[in-house]
Each structure stands twice: as C-alpha cells, then as structure tokens.
Amino acid sequence: MEAIAEVGRWQAELDSVFARVAGRFARADLRRRMRDYVRGLLASVERKNGWQLAEWAGHRDPAGLQHLLGGARWDADAVRDDVRDYVAERLGPGGVLIIDDTGFIKKGTTSAGVGRQYTGTSGKIDNCQIGVFAAYATSFGRALVDRELYLPKAWTSDRDRCRAAKIPDERAFATKGELARDIVRRCLAAGLPAQWVTADEAYGQDWHFRRLLEQLGLGYVVAVPKSQQIKSLAGIWRIDQLIDEAPGDAWQRLSCGDGAKGPRIYDWAAAKLPANLIFDPDPPTHHRWVMARRSLSDPGELAYYLAHAPVGIEIADLVRIAGSRWAIEECFQAAKNECGLDEYEVRRYPGWYRHITLAMLAHAVLAALAAQAGGAARGAAETDQPLPRSPWQRSGACWTLSCRTPDPTRTDASTP
C-alpha cells in the first residue's frame, strides 16, 4: 500500500511539472517525446544515451528523441525559466545561489566548446566541455537552476567552426566569470528569492563578480586564494598575512553544515573590514569580512573567504553560507549519476542546452520530491611590541580589522 502511494506521489509530481512546461512544445508529438525523455532520465537505465532511452520508452529507434534535441522547434531557455521558477516554489525563499562549473569529458574536436582545458571533474587538463551552473539551495533541498556553455577563444575566433556547431553568430567570447555574472543577473531579474550567493575561489577572486553582488544588495561568502589582496586607505595586505595575525581567541569551532559523515566542523576566524568610503552608504547597511577555515586534523590546511553581509550578522551564519557551497557539488553528482546530465551524445550547441535543461528538469523533480518527504536536514594574544601592531581588534561581540598605518621603515616584499 505504501509503495502504491509512493508511485502515486511520483506520478503526481511528474504530471505537475509536465503541465508546467507543456506550453513550450507546440506539437503533441514533441510533448510526448519530452515526457519520454525526462522519464527515461529518471529511470533505471544503465546508460542514458539515445538508443537506451528510446528502448526504455518503447521507441523503434532513437530518431524521435534525437530530433527533440536537434531539429525540433522549442526554446530551451524558456524551459530553463520554468525549471528555475519550479525550484523556487518547491524549495522556498531565502536561499543561497551557488555558482560553479563542471566538466564533461569528450572525445574529438567537433562538440561545441570542446577543447583541452582544466576541469575539476578529472582534476587535470582534459579534452572536455565546461558548463557554468547555478544551484539554488534552502533548508528543504537544492537543485540546478541555470547553465551556460563556456566557449574557449579557439572556438569564438573561428566563426566557420562555430557555424558548423550551430553556435549563434552573436555569441562572442565570455570568461567563466562573465557567464557567472550573466547568470546571477538573470536569476535575480526573474525573481529567484535568493538572499545570498556563494562560489569557489575561481569566481570569488573576481572583483567584478563581488561588486555586482554588492550592487544587487546580495550577501555573499566566496572563497578566495591565499594571495588575495585586501586593500584599505592605509595599504594592501594579503589575506593569509592578515589571518596569520589573528589572535588565538579569534578562532571559533563551528559546523558549516552536515556532510556524508556528519557535521563538518572546522576552526573559523572572521573579522569585519573597515567601511569603503567610496562604495558604502553612511551608515552602512552591510559590512565586508575576511574569514578563514582551518582543518582540525591538519592546522596548516586553511581556506580563505571574503564576505559581504547585512549589519548584525552572526559569525555562525557566515559559516553556514560558506558551507552551503558544497550543495552544488551534490547537485552535479546527483544530476550526473541519476539524471544523465553528462551522458548526452549531442555535438551541436542547441543540443547541449536542450539536453542539459531537460536533465536539470529531471533533477528538479527529484529535489521537489525530496523536499516533500522532509528533504535535507533543516536546519594567541597580541604581541607586546608596538610595531607592527596587529590589525585584529575586539569590537563588541566580534573582531574588526583596523586601518593600521604601515611602518615606513619596514620592508615587506609582499606589499606593493
């Protein structure tokens, strides 16, 4: 009886999402193929390629499903918008928008955007395509909500090659950071109810990315490299140098969320930066922070962050936002393992967007069902020497970084 109820719940959710996107497919045969394709992506098909999906759906051959991805007329961006709105409804407001990229290992040179480039998927330079993605995460779950295919300059500088892969003439070269900024603008313009953004250091070190988030009024906690420069009216310092000067009692042991093996507990240090007189209102509505995460088992293993958060934020909240970045990795893993995100056989640009969007739709259904069932879990002292004086100063319940005046007699090779 319980199994029958579970099947009914699945079918009701699928019917709901199919009704939501049905208007994007003008013809009845396309709607049927779309439903077969998404059901196949959710099914226990060994490899979710054209032949095996067609066989599972009862088709004589994969021609119909290939036409859905290649020659049929429908707007993948419109379906992407439906996916984003569906995820927002099912997972609720006040979430975190997470930016990251993932690789799709490929053979040959004809797949749109393919080339030898670094991907975290294999941890090395590989022949692959790179997709820049956004995920939306709340206490109820997480799901992918947007995507862009990265095109290296080797592609955008060769218009004949682009046309052969059906890449639009207007698609010029854009860095991954520029694609990420486009995604954030699009999500916010469409009303995605995110209050925070997080990303790894590839995006966090981009000043233009951080500044856009500040202009949009979003809080953020983004990873940055240890060489990240922190600028003030008094000078420039590397973030690792500032963290090295943190007093012992600036470190707090906090969990940044639950992982596969339980709470992810680290030592964290955080300090507010002085207000920026050029960009910040008076009085400020947000403060900027520097943060560091230190491994308990290996104290020499540190990660660094910059944050922009509303006045009055608690350190534990900043730590929680930093920890939410792992949710997009879980999205990639689930979408690839369970929804065939990386098992496509299309080579042209429109086909990539269509397959990826339908795989995102399938993954969003899983996230919605999980949310219905309960989803994810909710919820040393300063030196006595007068110079150099530590910039870390206690201010009420938190630490702040003062605008110290550099010692004119001190030579520091790391400071320009």
Secondary structure, 3 states (H helix, E strand, C coil): CHHHHHHHHHHHHHHHHHHHHHHHCCCHHHHHHHHHHHHHHHCCCCCCCHHHHHHHHCCCCCHHHHHHHCCCCCCHHHHHHHHHHHHHHHHCCCEEEEEEEEEEECCCCCCCCCEEEEECCCCEEEEEEEEEEEEEEECCEEEEEEEEEECCHHHHCCHHHHHHCCCCCCCCCCCHHHHHHHHHHHHHHCCCCEEEEEECHHHHCCHHHHHHHHHCCCEEEEEECCCCEEEECCEEEEHHHHHHCCCHHHEEEEEEEEECCEEEEEEEEEEECCCCCCCCCCCCCEEEEEEEEECCCCCCCEEEEEEEEECCCCHHHHHHHHHCCHHHHHHHHHHHHHHCCCCCCCCCHHHHHHHHHHHHHHHHHHHHHHHHCCCCCCCCCCCCCCCCCCCEEEECCEEEECCCCCCCCCCCCCCC
